[in-house]
Amino acid sequence: MAIGLKYIDEDDKCYGITGMAIGIMVCDAENLISSISLDEEEGNAMKFTNEIFTANPRIPAKLSWQHMVEQYQIAMGMLIANLMCRNCVLRQGGISNEMKNLVYKYLQDEGKRICSLEEDEIKRLFDKNYAFMQRIFNHQGVQNIVHDFVRNLKSSRSMERSQIIENLRALSML
């Protein structure tokens, strides 16, 4: 990852992948994930369907831009969820202001580059996603689901979309 958030060990990686899976689920974008694998190299642990980050040249520019912003928000949510899961659930702590600012700066640059968003738009999206993911990963029920998912992922080493959805089904009951 371009912002220096390397996993420190397999547990850290497993919780990070779990956070991203939960992040994509709570963004109602599970149709974009194809599979996850604990044994893939960093950055390749999550495989996506062809629908992610694709643009259709036949749709109007405004709709295409809205689609790009939606994809950007999903990616933002997944990155924040990765950090929240690793820090709030695995380490039972929080994200330092330094890390939060580093992540924000990275997402700010990406939002400007990918979607031509203004700084205030990016800040609003970031604050909204950050607060949302913070509530999710500080919820005891979600933490229990995370620990179960991590156990299952470590045991199976990989999961297809149907298995991910099945393992995270309990999220919809919270």
C-alpha positions in Angstrom: 0.0 0.0 0.0 1.3 3.4 -0.9 0.9 4.9 2.5 3.2 2.6 4.5 0.6 0.5 6.3 2.4 -2.9 6.0 1.1 -5.8 8.0 3.3 -6.7 10.8 2.3 -10.4 11.0 -0.3 -12.9 9.8 -2.8 -11.8 12.5 -2.5 -8.2 11.5 -3.0 -9.2 7.8 -6.0 -11.4 8.7 -7.7 -8.6 10.7 -7.0 -6.1 7.9 -8.5 -8.4 5.3 -11.5 -9.0 7.6 -11.9 -5.2 8.1 -12.0 -4.7 4.3 -14.5 -7.5 3.9 -16.7 -5.9 6.5 -16.2 -2.5 5.0 -17.4 -3.7 1.6 -20.4 -5.4 3.2 -21.5 -2.4 5.2 -21.2 -0.3 2.0 -23.7 -2.7 0.3 -21.1 -3.5 -2.3 -20.5 -7.3 -1.7 -21.2 -7.8 -5.4 -17.8 -6.2 -6.1 -15.8 -8.8 -4.2 -14.8 -12.1 -5.8 -12.6 -13.7 -3.2 -10.1 -13.2 -0.4 -6.9 -15.2 0.3 -4.7 -14.9 3.3 -1.8 -16.5 1.3 -1.7 -13.8 -1.4 0.9 -11.0 -1.3 0.0 -7.8 0.4 -2.2 -5.8 -1.8 -3.6 -8.8 -3.6 -5.4 -10.5 -0.8 -8.8 -9.3 -2.0 -9.9 -10.1 -5.6 -12.7 -8.0 -7.2 -15.2 -8.6 -9.9 -14.8 -6.8 -13.2 -17.4 -4.3 -12.0 -15.1 -2.4 -9.7 -13.4 0.7 -11.0 -14.7 0.2 -14.6 -16.2 3.0 -16.6 -18.6 2.7 -19.4 -17.9 5.1 -22.2 -21.5 4.9 -23.4 -23.0 6.5 -20.2 -23.3 10.2 -19.7 -20.3 11.9 -18.1 -22.2 12.9 -15.0 -23.3 9.3 -14.3 -19.8 8.1 -15.0 -18.4 10.6 -12.5 -21.0 9.6 -9.9 -20.0 6.0 -10.4 -16.3 6.9 -9.8 -17.2 8.8 -6.7 -19.2 5.8 -5.4 -16.2 3.5 -6.1 -13.9 6.0 -4.4 -16.2 6.0 -1.3 -16.1 2.2 -1.2 -12.3 2.1 -1.4 -12.2 4.8 1.3 -14.5 2.7 3.5 -12.4 -0.4 3.0 -9.1 1.3 3.8 -10.6 2.9 7.0 -12.2 -0.5 7.9 -8.9 -2.2 7.5 -7.3 0.2 10.0 -10.2 0.1 12.4 -10.3 -3.6 12.5 -6.6 -4.0 13.1 -6.4 -1.2 15.7 -9.7 -1.3 17.5 -10.4 -5.0 17.4 -7.1 -6.8 17.2 -5.1 -4.3 19.4 -8.1 -3.0 21.3 -6.9 0.5 20.9 -7.5 3.2 18.4 -6.0 5.0 15.4 -3.4 7.7 16.2 -4.0 11.2 14.9 -0.7 10.8 13.0 -2.1 7.6 11.2 -5.5 9.2 10.7 -3.8 12.3 9.1 -1.6 10.1 6.9 -4.6 8.1 5.6 -6.6 11.3 5.1 -3.7 12.8 3.0 -3.5 9.7 0.9 -7.3 9.6 0.3 -7.3 13.4 -0.3 -4.7 13.0 -3.1 -6.6 10.0 -4.6 -10.0 11.9 -4.4 -8.5 14.8 -6.3 -6.7 12.5 -8.8 -9.5 10.0 -9.5 -12.7 12.0 -9.0 -11.5 15.7 -9.2 -13.1 16.3 -5.8 -12.5 19.4 -3.9 -10.9 19.3 -0.5 -14.1 20.1 1.4 -15.9 17.3 -0.4 -13.2 14.8 0.4 -13.1 16.0 4.1 -16.9 15.5 4.3 -16.7 12.0 2.8 -13.7 11.1 5.0 -15.3 12.3 8.3 -18.6 10.5 7.5 -16.8 7.2 6.6 -14.4 7.5 9.5 -17.2 8.0 12.1 -19.3 5.3 10.5 -16.5 2.7 10.6 -15.5 3.8 14.1 -19.0 3.0 15.4 -19.0 -0.3 13.6 -15.7 -1.6 14.8 -16.3 -0.4 18.4 -19.5 -2.4 18.6 -19.1 -5.5 20.7 -21.3 -7.6 18.4 -19.2 -6.7 15.4 -16.0 -7.5 17.3 -17.4 -11.0 18.0 -18.2 -11.4 14.3 -14.7 -10.2 13.4 -13.0 -12.8 15.7 -15.2 -15.6 14.3 -14.4 -14.5 10.7 -10.7 -14.3 11.4 -10.8 -17.9 12.9 -12.6 -19.2 9.8 -10.3 -17.3 7.4 -7.2 -18.7 9.2 -8.6 -22.2 9.0 -9.6 -22.1 5.3 -6.9 -19.6 4.1 -9.3 -18.3 1.4 -13.0 -17.6 0.8 -15.1 -17.1 -2.2 -17.8 -14.3 -2.2 -20.6 -16.7 -1.0 -18.5 -17.9 1.9 -17.6 -14.3 2.9 -21.3 -13.3 2.8 -22.3 -16.4 4.8 -19.6 -15.7 7.4 -20.7 -12.1 7.8 -24.4 -12.7 7.6 -24.7 -11.9 11.3 -23.8 -8.2 10.6 -27.3 -7.7 9.1 -28.8 -8.7 12.5 -27.0 -6.0 14.5 
